[in-house]
């Protein structure tokens, strides 16, 4: 097997179980004598050793600033049952957390580094698993992963692969980046998802992993949606950046007086309407608008009541404003602006749920942006809850970079 030898002292972070080897830490690469090329191929399983020759672990070779992502520490080769045992361990955690239930068959089975499987995401929607690779190594292992998921999760009969947007842009990839890996005979070839439903805490959602964002649904807001349900009774609710309408459904079930869902995407609004109709048929409390968030909050778009209304509860769950470090300053300005607009629209005694899913914007920076928004509007604001990603999106304690979702629940006077 190819060996990656580190520079002196560069083994320290690996001994602390940090799963990445940066390219600057690599002294040299020693290929197997019969290796068919003169450099390792991206996605190869390689062995990592210290400058003194001690075995540190095995992982996937990558091209770029991260040279190796470690799959197993302290071993010379990947155990033959590696995929089975790691996927089974991830499943046991979800069972222990009480997420696998008849009324809840939507959960994240594998959350990359947080499940010690760097570069791999697996989401479960009823009888279908959607696998997403963020590294060429995981792409190469996709068939073994699919089989391990099928063997491990009793409910799963189909495994769909969706990695067209997540694999490294310049990598040479062999094989399809998207399509069925395993398909049960009564599941149609063209993966028609129009009648595919999955439940989250007893609410039904149509999951469109083919055309939808990410793997089709944002599982990471489940617990925060449940908190909205607790506060929704009798309130006029605005769900801004609603996508599939997750927060709206919980607010309706929680007894909201009215719920307005807003998203710039027409497709998202169609999906919200389908989901509301399925769970709350003919419910007059709900209205959905395809509109830009800033225009809607600035009242360039007036809602169905043809008047300017304020809300008792507003949810702001925008897409990642900063996709990388260079964009952080602009992102913080964006968070401040949208939060200031929302705080203006809240009735006294109202509540704002505000989120950031930008990994590059940390908790403190986000809180400062929201603080600046409150100060700009000049209202008295208290923090009721500090929210984060849920338990099926765990953060590996040795890899704090895995923390990305943060939220604040504010009481606005
Ligand atoms: N809250 C959702 C997830 C939000 S994802 C859930 O619980 O599932 C972010 C959403 O913001 C996407 O659906 C995207 O279409 C929408 N969006 C992006 N820019 C927008 C804008 N300027 N105005 C309104 N919606 C926008």
Boltz pocket constraint, residues with backbone or C-beta under 6 A from the ligand:
constraints:
  - pocket:
      binder: B
      contacts: [[A, 217], [A, 218], [A, 221], [A, 240], [A, 241], [A, 242], [A, 243], [A, 244], [A, 245], [A, 246], [A, 247], [A, 262], [A, 263], [A, 264], [A, 265], [A, 268], [A, 291], [A, 292], [A, 293], [A, 294], [A, 317], [A, 318], [A, 319]]
      max_distance: 6.0
